[in-house]
Amino acid sequence: MKNILVLCTGNSCRSQIAHGYISHFGKDLNINVYSAGIETHGVNPRAIACMAEDGIDISHHTSNMIDEYRAISFDYVLTVCDHAKEHCPYFPTQAQRFHQNFPDPSKTIGTEEEIMAHFREVRTMIKEYCQQFVENTLILS
């Protein structure tokens, strides 16, 4: 069983989307996927909506602090924003670390259509990254 942690600042958008995609692409693998933040902002309803558009249900996800997972031995830790990578408190682990900064769609200003369009753009970036992570790291390891 491989344990995977996806880490972001507020565990509301990017890490939740990545959590959903890694779980989806790795559904036939022996993995546990967790997501957390260095803060908690609640799961963003727009993240839930844009994932539902792609057939992935993250409505049951919760926004969690990284400290909640200190007892879990992670094999992989993925940071999906520079802020989390730079400001994460020391997290003792032998996990292999990966980092990719994605724009924060929750910071988008504009009409609802413009905001959702940006959520979809970020979702696509994260989807491609997660699919490659599963194919190149989890399946090949």
N, CA and C atoms as a LAMMPS dump frame, in Angstrom:
ITEM: TIMESTEP
0
ITEM: NUMBER OF ATOMS
423
ITEM: BOX BOUNDS ff ff ff
-5.0000000000000000e+02 5.0000000000000000e+02
-5.0000000000000000e+02 5.0000000000000000e+02
-5.0000000000000000e+02 5.0000000000000000e+02
ITEM: ATOMS id mol type element x y z
1 1 1 N 0.846 -1.187 0
2 1 2 C 0 0 0
3 1 3 C 0.885 1.24 0
4 2 1 N 0.706 2.095 -0.986
5 2 2 C 1.444 3.35 -1.088
6 2 3 C 0.559 4.478 -0.554
7 3 1 N 1.149 5.337 0.277
8 3 2 C 0.449 6.498 0.807
9 3 3 C 0.954 7.753 0.116
10 4 1 N 0.021 8.545 -0.382
11 4 2 C 0.344 9.748 -1.146
12 4 3 C -0.308 10.947 -0.479
13 5 1 N 0.473 12.001 -0.253
14 5 2 C -0.046 13.243 0.307
15 5 3 C 0.097 14.34 -0.727
16 6 1 N -1.009 15.059 -0.988
17 6 2 C -0.993 16.222 -1.862
18 6 3 C -1.159 17.44 -0.958
19 7 1 N -0.205 18.355 -1.053
20 7 2 C -0.144 19.471 -0.119
21 7 3 C -0.254 20.803 -0.849
22 8 1 N -1.072 21.691 -0.295
23 8 2 C -1.277 23.024 -0.852
24 8 3 C -1.415 24.003 0.322
25 9 1 N -1.63 25.252 0.021
26 9 2 C -1.764 26.236 1.091
27 9 3 C -3.023 26.004 1.914
28 10 1 N -4.189 26.061 1.291
29 10 2 C -5.438 26.019 2.046
30 10 3 C -6.245 24.75 1.908
31 11 1 N -5.762 23.78 1.143
32 11 2 C -6.453 22.511 0.925
33 11 3 C -7.905 22.743 0.499
34 12 1 N -8.069 23.695 -0.44
35 12 2 C -9.429 24.002 -0.882
36 12 3 C -9.637 23.774 -2.377
37 13 1 N -8.625 23.976 -3.201
38 13 2 C -8.793 23.858 -4.661
39 13 3 C -7.78 22.904 -5.277
40 14 1 N -6.542 23.387 -5.433
41 14 2 C -5.542 22.631 -6.194
42 14 3 C -5.252 21.259 -5.606
43 15 1 N -5.038 21.18 -4.305
44 15 2 C -4.751 19.879 -3.694
45 15 3 C -5.973 18.973 -3.731
46 16 1 N -7.159 19.549 -3.635
47 16 2 C -8.38 18.745 -3.708
48 16 3 C -8.574 18.17 -5.111
49 17 1 N -8.307 18.997 -6.12
50 17 2 C -8.414 18.538 -7.508
51 17 3 C -7.391 17.432 -7.769
52 18 1 N -6.149 17.643 -7.332
53 18 2 C -5.115 16.626 -7.521
54 18 3 C -5.465 15.342 -6.771
55 19 1 N -5.963 15.459 -5.561
56 19 2 C -6.396 14.301 -4.776
57 19 3 C -7.429 13.501 -5.578
58 20 1 N -8.399 14.21 -6.152
59 20 2 C -9.434 13.535 -6.939
60 20 3 C -8.88 12.816 -8.151
61 21 1 N -7.975 13.466 -8.86
62 21 2 C -7.426 12.843 -10.069
63 21 3 C -6.471 11.687 -9.758
64 22 1 N -5.637 11.829 -8.749
65 22 2 C -4.738 10.714 -8.416
66 22 3 C -5.561 9.506 -7.972
67 23 1 N -6.599 9.749 -7.176
68 23 2 C -7.479 8.642 -6.777
69 23 3 C -8.138 8.009 -7.999
70 24 1 N -8.574 8.835 -8.933
71 24 2 C -9.241 8.333 -10.142
72 24 3 C -8.279 7.534 -11.028
73 25 1 N -7.143 8.132 -11.365
74 25 2 C -6.199 7.457 -12.258
75 25 3 C -5.539 6.252 -11.588
76 26 1 N -5.459 6.273 -10.262
77 26 2 C -4.835 5.166 -9.544
78 26 3 C -5.827 4.211 -8.911
79 27 1 N -7.08 4.251 -9.362
80 27 2 C -8.13 3.457 -8.704
81 27 3 C -7.856 1.958 -8.698
82 28 1 N -7.088 1.477 -9.655
83 28 2 C -6.779 0.042 -9.7
84 28 3 C -5.45 -0.291 -9.04
85 29 1 N -4.835 0.709 -8.435
86 29 2 C -3.554 0.512 -7.746
87 29 3 C -3.807 0.428 -6.24
88 30 1 N -2.833 -0.035 -5.548
89 30 2 C -2.94 -0.193 -4.095
90 30 3 C -2.435 1.097 -3.424
91 31 1 N -3.274 2.162 -3.444
92 31 2 C -2.847 3.461 -2.92
93 31 3 C -3.897 4.06 -1.991
94 32 1 N -3.408 4.883 -1.074
95 32 2 C -4.241 5.759 -0.26
96 32 3 C -3.819 7.176 -0.599
97 33 1 N -4.778 8.023 -0.932
98 33 2 C -4.473 9.407 -1.277
99 33 3 C -5.066 10.316 -0.21
100 34 1 N -4.253 11.251 0.242
101 34 2 C -4.66 12.234 1.235
102 34 3 C -4.323 13.615 0.682
103 35 1 N -5.061 14.621 1.125
104 35 2 C -4.674 15.99 0.794
105 35 3 C -4.768 16.82 2.063
106 36 1 N -3.913 17.839 2.114
107 36 2 C -3.859 18.688 3.304
108 36 3 C -3.338 20.055 2.916
109 37 1 N -3.448 20.958 3.866
110 37 2 C -2.919 22.297 3.675
111 37 3 C -2.14 22.738 4.898
112 38 1 N -1.416 23.827 4.734
113 38 2 C -0.752 24.418 5.893
114 38 3 C -1.736 25.333 6.627
115 39 1 N -2.902 25.522 5.991
116 39 2 C -4.075 26.177 6.563
117 39 3 C -5.267 25.378 6.034
118 40 1 N -6.461 25.634 6.556
119 40 2 C -7.652 25.027 5.956
120 40 3 C -8.628 26.129 5.578
121 41 1 N -9.117 26.056 4.355
122 41 2 C -10.058 27.048 3.853
123 41 3 C -11.394 26.425 3.46
124 42 1 N -11.57 25.138 3.705
125 42 2 C -12.78 24.448 3.262
126 42 3 C -12.654 24.085 1.797
127 43 1 N -13.337 23.048 1.37
128 43 2 C -13.287 22.646 -0.029
129 43 3 C -14.111 23.651 -0.836
130 44 1 N -13.484 24.22 -1.841
131 44 2 C -14.112 25.266 -2.643
132 44 3 C -15.246 24.684 -3.489
133 45 1 N -16.446 25.259 -3.398
134 45 2 C -17.573 24.744 -4.188
135 45 3 C -17.32 24.764 -5.695
136 46 1 N -16.527 25.703 -6.171
137 46 2 C -16.218 25.738 -7.606
138 46 3 C -15.29 24.587 -7.982
139 47 1 N -14.399 24.202 -7.087
140 47 2 C -13.543 23.037 -7.344
141 47 3 C -14.409 21.78 -7.429
142 48 1 N -15.367 21.668 -6.529
143 48 2 C -16.288 20.524 -6.554
144 48 3 C -17.06 20.517 -7.868
145 49 1 N -17.562 21.684 -8.277
146 49 2 C -18.361 21.781 -9.505
147 49 3 C -17.545 21.466 -10.748
148 50 1 N -16.327 22.001 -10.843
149 50 2 C -15.545 21.758 -12.069
150 50 3 C -15.069 20.312 -12.133
151 51 1 N -14.84 19.679 -11.004
152 51 2 C -14.485 18.261 -11.024
153 51 3 C -15.694 17.408 -11.408
154 52 1 N -16.862 17.784 -10.933
155 52 2 C -18.084 17.057 -11.299
156 52 3 C -18.312 17.118 -12.81
157 53 1 N -17.963 18.246 -13.415
158 53 2 C -18.071 18.365 -14.875
159 53 3 C -17.223 17.317 -15.595
160 54 1 N -16.138 16.889 -14.939
161 54 2 C -15.24 15.893 -15.534
162 54 3 C -15.503 14.489 -14.971
163 55 1 N -16.618 14.338 -14.263
164 55 2 C -17.017 13.021 -13.775
165 55 3 C -16.327 12.562 -12.504
166 56 1 N -15.693 13.48 -11.781
167 56 2 C -14.987 13.126 -10.541
168 56 3 C -15.719 13.787 -9.376
169 57 1 N -16.144 13 -8.402
170 57 2 C -16.876 13.514 -7.248
171 57 3 C -15.919 13.749 -6.08
172 58 1 N -15.691 15.014 -5.754
173 58 2 C -14.872 15.34 -4.574
174 58 3 C -15.729 16.014 -3.501
175 59 1 N -17.042 15.911 -3.628
176 59 2 C -17.939 16.578 -2.684
177 59 3 C -17.814 16.022 -1.27
178 60 1 N -17.294 14.831 -1.123
179 60 2 C -17.121 14.211 0.196
180 60 3 C -15.769 14.553 0.827
181 61 1 N -14.897 15.232 0.092
182 61 2 C -13.585 15.595 0.628
183 61 3 C -13.73 16.614 1.754
184 62 1 N -12.757 16.623 2.64
185 62 2 C -12.703 17.621 3.704
186 62 3 C -11.391 18.379 3.592
187 63 1 N -11.366 19.565 4.144
188 63 2 C -10.151 20.38 4.158
189 63 3 C -9.408 20.061 5.45
190 64 1 N -8.182 19.573 5.314
191 64 2 C -7.432 19.081 6.471
192 64 3 C -6.096 19.79 6.628
193 65 1 N -5.651 19.89 7.877
194 65 2 C -4.332 20.438 8.192
195 65 3 C -3.294 19.325 8.078
196 66 1 N -2.112 19.682 7.676
197 66 2 C -1.039 18.699 7.523
198 66 3 C -0.754 17.964 8.831
199 67 1 N -0.897 18.65 9.957
200 67 2 C -0.618 18.033 11.258
201 67 3 C -1.492 16.805 11.528
202 68 1 N -2.646 16.73 10.89
203 68 2 C -3.54 15.595 11.104
204 68 3 C -2.949 14.288 10.59
205 69 1 N -1.93 14.374 9.74
206 69 2 C -1.386 13.188 9.102
207 69 3 C 0.03 12.831 9.563
208 70 1 N 0.466 13.394 10.66
209 70 2 C 1.834 13.144 11.139
210 70 3 C 2.123 11.669 11.402
211 71 1 N 1.124 10.898 11.75
212 71 2 C 1.332 9.482 12.085
213 71 3 C 1.385 8.577 10.855
214 72 1 N 1.112 9.129 9.686
215 72 2 C 1.09 8.313 8.467
216 72 3 C 2.458 8.367 7.798
217 73 1 N 2.931 7.216 7.407
218 73 2 C 4.193 7.126 6.68
219 73 3 C 3.89 7.268 5.187
220 74 1 N 4.276 8.412 4.627
221 74 2 C 3.986 8.675 3.22
222 74 3 C 5.125 8.198 2.328
223 75 1 N 4.745 7.67 1.183
224 75 2 C 5.71 7.263 0.172
225 75 3 C 5.996 8.402 -0.8
226 76 1 N 4.976 9.239 -1.02
227 76 2 C 5.095 10.375 -1.938
228 76 3 C 4.407 11.59 -1.323
229 77 1 N 5.06 12.739 -1.443
230 77 2 C 4.456 14.014 -1.058
231 77 3 C 4.553 14.929 -2.274
232 78 1 N 3.394 15.415 -2.715
233 78 2 C 3.338 16.322 -3.857
234 78 3 C 2.88 17.687 -3.369
235 79 1 N 3.681 18.713 -3.598
236 79 2 C 3.234 20.069 -3.326
237 79 3 C 2.764 20.659 -4.651
238 80 1 N 1.622 21.339 -4.595
239 80 2 C 1.023 21.858 -5.823
240 80 3 C 0.966 23.386 -5.838
241 81 1 N 1.697 24.006 -4.913
242 81 2 C 1.85 25.462 -4.956
243 81 3 C 3.16 25.829 -4.281
244 82 1 N 3.781 26.878 -4.771
245 82 2 C 5.065 27.316 -4.223
246 82 3 C 4.957 27.699 -2.756
247 83 1 N 3.855 28.338 -2.379
248 83 2 C 3.689 28.786 -0.988
249 83 3 C 3.758 27.609 -0.024
250 84 1 N 3.075 26.535 -0.331
251 84 2 C 3.104 25.358 0.544
252 84 3 C 4.5 24.75 0.591
253 85 1 N 5.16 24.691 -0.549
254 85 2 C 6.508 24.128 -0.586
255 85 3 C 7.464 24.936 0.29
256 86 1 N 7.335 26.259 0.236
257 86 2 C 8.246 27.137 0.962
258 86 3 C 7.886 27.305 2.429
259 87 1 N 6.604 27.151 2.79
260 87 2 C 6.17 27.455 4.148
261 87 3 C 5.665 26.261 4.935
262 88 1 N 5.743 25.096 4.355
263 88 2 C 5.291 23.905 5.07
264 88 3 C 6.16 23.693 6.295
265 89 1 N 5.53 23.468 7.449
266 89 2 C 6.339 23.152 8.623
267 89 3 C 7.104 21.853 8.382
268 90 1 N 8.169 21.668 9.088
269 90 2 C 8.965 20.455 8.929
270 90 3 C 8.066 19.24 9.085
271 91 1 N 8.117 18.374 8.127
272 91 2 C 7.282 17.175 8.117
273 91 3 C 8.211 15.989 7.945
274 92 1 N 8.532 15.302 9.046
275 92 2 C 9.499 14.204 8.951
276 92 3 C 8.945 13.038 8.132
277 93 1 N 9.609 12.76 7.043
278 93 2 C 9.18 11.66 6.184
279 93 3 C 10.335 11.265 5.274
280 94 1 N 10.323 10.036 4.879
281 94 2 C 11.284 9.543 3.892
282 94 3 C 10.66 9.559 2.504
283 95 1 N 9.523 10.217 2.383
284 95 2 C 8.778 10.219 1.134
285 95 3 C 9.562 10.854 0.003
286 96 1 N 9.305 10.344 -1.173
287 96 2 C 9.824 10.98 -2.378
288 96 3 C 8.969 12.215 -2.614
289 97 1 N 9.617 13.348 -2.862
290 97 2 C 8.89 14.614 -2.994
291 97 3 C 8.833 15.064 -4.447
292 98 1 N 7.681 15.615 -4.788
293 98 2 C 7.44 16.167 -6.12
294 98 3 C 6.854 17.555 -5.929
295 99 1 N 7.175 18.454 -6.857
296 99 2 C 6.604 19.802 -6.773
297 99 3 C 6.23 20.312 -8.154
298 100 1 N 5.037 20.907 -8.224
299 100 2 C 4.59 21.6 -9.427
300 100 3 C 3.685 22.735 -8.958
301 101 1 N 4.053 23.947 -9.307
302 101 2 C 3.234 25.092 -8.933
303 101 3 C 2.114 25.284 -9.953
304 102 1 N 0.897 25.36 -9.466
305 102 2 C -0.263 25.645 -10.298
306 102 3 C -0.879 26.966 -9.852
307 103 1 N -1.458 27.729 -10.781
308 103 2 C -2.136 28.968 -10.397
309 103 3 C -3.298 28.66 -9.443
310 104 1 N -3.597 29.601 -8.563
311 104 2 C -4.697 29.424 -7.624
312 104 3 C -5.975 29.969 -8.252
313 105 1 N -6.889 29.088 -8.666
314 105 2 C -8.1 29.574 -9.33
315 105 3 C -9.021 30.346 -8.395
316 106 1 N -8.878 30.142 -7.086
317 106 2 C -9.743 30.861 -6.15
318 106 3 C -9.418 32.346 -6.088
319 107 1 N -8.283 32.74 -6.641
320 107 2 C -7.884 34.151 -6.653
321 107 3 C -8.383 34.88 -7.903
322 108 1 N -9.056 34.172 -8.786
323 108 2 C -9.53 34.765 -10.033
324 108 3 C -10.624 35.787 -9.758
325 109 1 N -10.526 36.915 -10.426
326 109 2 C -11.529 37.97 -10.316
327 109 3 C -12.222 38.106 -11.661
328 110 1 N -13.525 38.252 -11.635
329 110 2 C -14.289 38.428 -12.865
330 110 3 C -15.692 37.917 -12.689
331 111 1 N -16.339 37.701 -13.817
332 111 2 C -17.693 37.151 -13.782
333 111 3 C -17.613 35.682 -13.376
334 112 1 N -18.743 35.121 -13.029
335 112 2 C -18.784 33.697 -12.687
336 112 3 C -18.276 32.851 -13.852
337 113 1 N -18.624 33.23 -15.063
338 113 2 C -18.156 32.49 -16.243
339 113 3 C -16.641 32.561 -16.379
340 114 1 N -16.055 33.732 -16.129
341 114 2 C -14.599 33.894 -16.215
342 114 3 C -13.891 33.103 -15.109
343 115 1 N -14.465 33.141 -13.929
344 115 2 C -13.866 32.399 -12.806
345 115 3 C -13.906 30.902 -13.091
346 116 1 N -15.059 30.404 -13.533
347 116 2 C -15.164 28.966 -13.821
348 116 3 C -14.274 28.562 -14.994
349 117 1 N -14.105 29.442 -15.954
350 117 2 C -13.196 29.14 -17.071
351 117 3 C -11.776 28.958 -16.549
352 118 1 N -11.369 29.785 -15.592
353 118 2 C -10.025 29.646 -15.025
354 118 3 C -9.921 28.366 -14.193
355 119 1 N -10.959 28.035 -13.429
356 119 2 C -10.968 26.768 -12.697
357 119 3 C -10.766 25.599 -13.669
358 120 1 N -11.442 25.643 -14.806
359 120 2 C -11.317 24.56 -15.785
360 120 3 C -9.909 24.495 -16.376
361 121 1 N -9.303 25.643 -16.625
362 121 2 C -7.927 25.667 -17.142
363 121 3 C -6.968 25.027 -16.139
364 122 1 N -7.087 25.426 -14.872
365 122 2 C -6.221 24.865 -13.829
366 122 3 C -6.512 23.379 -13.651
367 123 1 N -7.789 23.014 -13.698
368 123 2 C -8.163 21.606 -13.585
369 123 3 C -7.465 20.786 -14.669
370 124 1 N -7.445 21.285 -15.896
371 124 2 C -6.796 20.566 -16.993
372 124 3 C -5.302 20.411 -16.742
373 125 1 N -4.651 21.457 -16.258
374 125 2 C -3.217 21.372 -15.941
375 125 3 C -2.962 20.311 -14.874
376 126 1 N -3.771 20.332 -13.828
377 126 2 C -3.595 19.383 -12.727
378 126 3 C -3.916 17.965 -13.194
379 127 1 N -4.941 17.817 -14.013
380 127 2 C -5.309 16.498 -14.53
381 127 3 C -4.147 15.878 -15.3
382 128 1 N -3.551 16.646 -16.199
383 128 2 C -2.426 16.137 -16.99
384 128 3 C -1.248 15.772 -16.094
385 129 1 N -0.961 16.613 -15.114
386 129 2 C 0.14 16.348 -14.191
387 129 3 C -0.122 15.065 -13.398
388 130 1 N -1.332 14.916 -12.893
389 130 2 C -1.658 13.738 -12.082
390 130 3 C -1.652 12.457 -12.903
391 131 1 N -2.129 12.539 -14.138
392 131 2 C -2.106 11.358 -14.993
393 131 3 C -0.662 10.921 -15.258
394 132 1 N 0.207 11.884 -15.515
395 132 2 C 1.623 11.567 -15.722
396 132 3 C 2.26 11.019 -14.447
397 133 1 N 1.908 11.594 -13.298
398 133 2 C 2.445 11.1 -12.03
399 133 3 C 2.054 9.637 -11.821
400 134 1 N 0.805 9.331 -12.022
401 134 2 C 0.342 7.948 -11.835
402 134 3 C 1.028 7.015 -12.831
403 135 1 N 1.059 7.403 -14.097
404 135 2 C 1.65 6.542 -15.125
405 135 3 C 3.154 6.386 -14.961
406 136 1 N 3.864 7.478 -14.697
407 136 2 C 5.326 7.449 -14.669
408 136 3 C 5.926 7.104 -13.314
409 137 1 N 5.19 7.322 -12.251
410 137 2 C 5.749 7.071 -10.923
411 137 3 C 5.097 5.878 -10.24
412 138 1 N 3.786 5.842 -10.186
413 138 2 C 3.122 4.773 -9.45
414 138 3 C 3.09 3.466 -10.219
415 139 1 N 2.773 3.536 -11.499
416 139 2 C 2.666 2.292 -12.282
417 139 3 C 4.051 1.728 -12.567
418 140 1 N 5.015 2.587 -12.821
419 140 2 C 6.361 2.112 -13.174
420 140 3 C 7.207 1.746 -11.957
421 141 1 N 6.719 2.064 -10.754
422 141 2 C 7.563 1.758 -9.563
423 141 3 C 7.242 0.409 -8.984
